[in-house]
Structures are given as C-alpha cells and as structure tokens.
Amino acid sequence: MTATFLTGPATELDEVIVPLSPPIEVFGGQAAALQVTDQFHRGKQILGRFERSGLIGFKVAAKGRRLRVKVSLAVDSISVPGWHLDSQVQAAQFLPRLIQVRAQGRLRQCVLLKGGSGIKSAQAAFDLLPEEVPDDGLVCVEALDIAEGGGISEEVREAVTGSVMQGGTAGLRIDSVAFSLPPEPKPARHGEDLDGARCELLSLISSGGLANLNRRGARTLRHGLFVVNPVPAGVFGSGGRLTIRLGSRADTSTGRPGPDRALMRRAWRRAGGEARRLRHVAREAFCTAAPAVARVMSVQDGGLAMPTRSTVGNALELDLPAPVGSPVLVFVTPRQGAVPTLVSADWTP
C-alpha cells in the first residue's frame, strides 16, 4: 500500500495544476491552466466567448521574468448582443465595437472591431513586468466595453457615443492567448515604415480588424476613427515618433438592394456610385482628395493638442509621439463621396 502525503490545506481530491511555461499558446477553453473565468463561456476550438465584459485568468510560471502576452480577439456573424439567446440579428447591422484590453487591472490596449458576415480578427500585445505577476502566477486578462470600468476619460466616452456599439463585448471571441519571454531588443533602424494592414496585425493601429491576416496594403476607415496603441518595448512603434499617412478612395458603395427593388432604382444607385468615383478622380487630379483629422484624444486623459499635419498630394501625414501609457483615438473626416484609408506609418525611434 502506498501512502500519499499532501501539504497545506489540499486534499486527495484536489487536482494539481501545472502552470503554463512560456513560450506557449493556449487555443482551447478546456486547458487546466485557465483557472478563472468571469462572464466567459469556454470553447473547444477557441478559448471561448464573452457573454459581456469579463475576464479570464491563467496560471503562468513567469519565474520573476518580464512576460509578453498576445491576445487574439475576433468577431463573427454570431458575435451580436444576445448571441447566447440564439439571436438571429446579423452582425453587419451593428456599429463597430471599441474594446478595452486590460491585464492585472490596468488598461493595455484598445481594439476596434467591425461586424460583418466574415470573421474580423485583431491582436492585443503587451508586456507584464516581473512585479505585476503575483507569486501564485495568476495572470488575468479582461475585455471591457469602452463605456465600462474606471480610468477612462468621460470626454472620450461622450465622443464615441453613437459611433460604436453599446455592450461591444457581447459574443466577443478570444481565439487564443500566447505567453512568451520578450526577445532581446534589436537596434532600431531610423525611418522604418509599415503599411496599414501590417500596423493592424502588430496591434499598433486598430481600424476595424482584419479578415485576412496575410493581407498587405492600405486599410479603409469607414467608421471615422482608429486607435493608436502603446506597444511592447523593442516593437515597431514603441517610443519615439510616428508619422501616419492617410489617403482616400472613392466611395462607390451602393448597398445591396432587396429582391423587391425596381430595376430602375438599382440602375440609379449604380449611376450615383459611378458619379462619386468620377468626382473623386477629379479631386485626385487637383490633389484635393486628402482626408482631414478632426480630433485626437487619449483614452485615459481626453483631448490632446492637435499634432502636426501636412498634406502631400492626396495624402495627409499626421506626426505624433508614439503612445506610451494610453491608447489614442484619432477621428478622421472624409471628403464628400470618399472613404479615408490608412496607408502606412513611419517610425522614428
């Protein structure tokens, strides 16, 4: 007969939880190290979905080291208010979601995710200092709607009211969470630049989420705002200055007429789209197609002084310090009949 000896208040029925040892990525909600959930429904092929704003907590063996955390978020056709009640409302009918990603109780980044028939993905990436991880190794990641929680400027909340969806965390997916040890920082090269899609993939700029993670090029800004995030040390956009280049393209969208719409009505809408395209071509010919920046706001502190702006042809270049302690919202005003685009960002460390 073999005797089992347990120390402390544990019993023979207690399960021994092995903490996650970085580098590791968790893809399923049944992982034993996922110790705490609040307003969260565990999944199998994904970590799970939030019913509303809540948190998840992992047991991680940080061992007194800096910890890099990457959270993969997504919305899809099921990510609608009342998703858990089998709502049949289509996600495309909703405004975009502006979501806070917090860890250990502190705001790290914000993501903007738009609805639609496909999946829109975003990533939040941040570092936890050794003193931020307790002795028990519990790392808590929260997802909150922009209207909830403390430490958010009321001016910002008023500014986005009506532009973003209320209760934006309902049905929000967390596909995976990765824990790693930050690599040694490489010497930064002056004048580095990334296109709009790469900026979004690296979580520096969030403008609605990516349907294709391999996409390259400009990103459309149909909702009139985007987020510039503080990013981990040693990553493109950490400290220094950013020059964000905005362009525009003709808005030729005509919607999707229902089957009961008359053929003449559809032809009229198509003609309107072509007219808008031709007007935009004329603006580009005269170099007057650049969008305008209306406001720049810190999510935590509210309104900021307007940064330096310059128009180069049909592009607007916005020069601002890279965010360090709080995400920054940039509100963009399009030209009539045009859609603003995020073309690229240049970084000077």
N, C-alpha and C positions, 0 to 999 in steps of 0.2 A: 504494500500500500504506500502510495506517495503522498506526502503532506504538501499542501500549498500554503505558502506564507505570504500574506499581504500586509503592507504597511499603511499607516494612516487610516482614514475613515472608509476605505474601499471595502467592498465585499467580493465574494467569489463570483457574483453575477455581473460585476462591473466589467465593461469592455475596455481593454487597453487601447487607447487611441494613439496611433503613431503619427506625429506631426509631419507636415509636408517639408521635404528637404529641398530647398532651391538648388538648381533651376528645375521647375516643374510647372506644368499647366494642367488645370482641372477642367474637364469638359462635361462631367455629369453630376447631377444633384444628389446622387446616392453616395458620394465619397464620404468616408468616415471622418475625414478631417474637417468637413463642413459641419461645424459644431453648433452654430447658432443661425436661426432664420427668424425673420420678423416680417409679416405680410408678404411672404415669399413661398411660391409653390415649386417644389423641386421637380426637375425634369430628368430625363434619361439620356437623350442625345444632346441636350443643352443643360446648363446648370439649372435653369428654370425661369419663371416669370414672376414679376412683382404684381401683387394684387393692387397695391397702392404704394406710396412711399414707405420704404422699409430698409432692412439691412440684412447682410449675410456675414457670418464670422468664421474664419478658418484658423485652425491651429497650425502654426508655422514655426519651424526651427530656424529662427533668424540668427541665434548664437551671437548676439551683440554686434551684428553687421548691418550696414545700410541695405535696405531691401527695395528692389524695384518691383512695382505692381502694375500690371497691364490688365484692364478690364474691357472685354469685348461686349458691346451692347448692340441691340438691334430692335427694330420694329418690323412688323409684317402685317398682313391683312387681318390677323387675329388680335393685334395689339390695339384694341379700341376700349373705351370706357364700357364696363360691363362685359368684358370678354369672358369672364368666369361665369356669366349668366347666359352664355350662348347667344350673345347679341349678334344680329345679322347686319348691323350697320357697317358699311365699307370704310376702311381706314382712309381712303382718298378724300372723304368728305371732311376730314378734320384738319385743323391747323397744325403746324409743326409743334413738336414738344421741345421745351427748353428744360434740361435736367441737370441738377447738381450732382456731381460725384464726389462724395466725401469719404474720408478714411480716418479712423481713430478720432472721429468727431470734428474734423477740420475740412473745410472746402478745399478740393484739389483742382478740379477742372469742371467745365460745363460742356455739355454736348447739345447740339441742335439736330433733331431727327424729324424728318418729314414722313408722313404716311403715304400709302400707295398700295398698289396690287402686289409689288415685289418686296423683297427684303432690303431695308436700308440699314447699313452697319456703321458703327463708329467705335473708336477706341479711346479710352482714357488711360493715360500713363503718368505715373508719379513715383517719387521715392519716399520711403519712410526712413527717418533717421533711427539709429540704434535705440535712442531713449524713447522713441514713440511706440516701440513694441514691448509690451509688458513681459514679465518673467514667464507667464503661462503661455506666451506665444500667440495669443488671440489677436488676429488682425480682422477688424470689422470694416466692411465696405458698405456705404449707404448710397441709395439713389433717392433723391428728393426732387419734387417739382419745384420750379423756381419760386413759387408763391409760398413755400413752406420752409420752416426752420429759421434759426436765428442767424445774425451776421450778414444778412443780405440787405442792400440798400432799398428802402421803400421807394426811392426815386426810380430805381431800376424796375421794380415790380409794377409801378404805375406806367412806365414807358412801354413795357411789353404786354400790358393788358389788352386783349383783343387781337394781338398779333401771334400769340402762342396758345396752345391748347391748355385748358384747365385740367388738373389731375393728370399731367403728362406721364406719370409713371405707371398708370394702369395698363397691364399687359406687356410692359417693357420686358424684353428678353435680356438675360445675361447668358451669352453663349459659352464663355469661358473666362477664367481668371488665371493669369500666369504670375508666378513669383520667381525672381531671379536676383542675382547679385550684380550690381552695376559694373560694367567693364571699366577699365582704366580710361580716363578721358584722353581723346586724341587731340593733337594740336589743331585748332580751328583754322580753316582757310578763309581769308577775307574775301567777301563778295560771293559767298555761296548762295545758290538760289534753287528753289524747288517750284514745280508747277502746282496749280491749285489742288489737284487730286492727291498728290504726294503730301502736301501740307495737311490735308484732312486725314490721310491714312496715319500720319505720325502724331495726330491729335493736337498739333499746333493751332490749326484753324478748323472750326466746325461750322459747316454751312448747310447741313441737312442730311448727312450720311451718304455712304457710297453703296450703290447697287452692285458694283463690280470692283473688287479690291485690287484688281490688276489694271484698272483704268488709269490713263495718263491724260494730262491736258487741263483745260480750264473747267471751273465749276460754276454752274448757274446759281444766282442768288435771288430766287423768285420771291422770297419772303421778306426782303428788305433789311435783313440783318445777318451778321455772322459773329462768331465768337473767336477771339484770340486768347489762347490758353498759356499759362505758365507751364513749361515743360521741364523734365528732369535735367540735371546738370550734365553737360557734355553732349546734349542732343541739339540738333539744329533748332535755333530759336531760343536757346537758354541764355538769358542775359544779352547785353549789347542792344543793337537796334535792328528793327525790321523795316523794310520798305515793301509794302504790299501794293501790288499792281492790279487795278480793277479795270475791266473793259465792259463791253456791252454787245449784245446781238439783237437782231430784230425779233420782236415778239409776234410770231405768226400763228400762235395757238388759236384754235377756233373751237375748242371743246369737242365733245362727242354728241352730236345731235341724236335724239332718240328716234326710233323707227317711225313715229307718228309725225315727225317734222317734214314739212314740204320740201321738195327738191329745190325750189327757188330759194328758200331760206338757207339751205346748205350752200348753194352757189354764192349767195350774198355774203355769207360768213367767210368763205374761201377768198372771195374778192377782197374783203376787208383785210385779211391776213396778208395778201399779196401787196396791198397798198401800204400797209405798215412796213413791210420789208423794203419796198422801194423808197419810202421816206427815210428809213434807217440808212440805206445805201447812200442817199444824198447827204445825210449828216456826216457819214464817214468820209465822203469826198471832200467836205469842207472842214474835217477834223473837229466836229462839234458833237460827237457821239459819246463822250466820256460821261460816266455817272457822277453823282455828287455824294459826299459824305455829310449827313445831316447832324449826327451826334456821335460822341464816343463816351462810353460810360464804364466805370469799374463796377463789377457785380457787387463788391462789398462796400465801396465808398461813394458810388453815384457818379455824377457828371465830372468829366475831365476836361481840361483845356483842349481846344481843338488842335490836333497835331499839324505839322507842316504838310501841305498838299501841293502838288504840282501836276499840271496837265501836259502830257506828252502825246501829241497827236490825238488819238481816240482813247487814250488810257489815262486814268487818274492814279498817281503814285502817292501813297499815304505813308509818311515816315513817322514812326512812333517807337518808344522804348519797348523792348520785349517785356511782357508782363512777368512779374516775379511772385507777388503774393496773392493776386486775384485775377480771375478771368476778366477780359474786357469785351464789351459788346460794341460793335460798330454798326451804325444804322446808315443804310445806303438809300439814296433817292435816285430812281432811274429816270432816263429821258422818256418822254412820251412815246409809247409804242415800242419800247426797248426793254430788254431784261439785263440787269447788271451781271457781270461774270467776275469770278475770282481767277485771275490769270496766273499769278505767281507771287512768290515772296522772296526777297533778297535778305540775307542775314549778314550783319557785320558784328562780330563778337566784341 
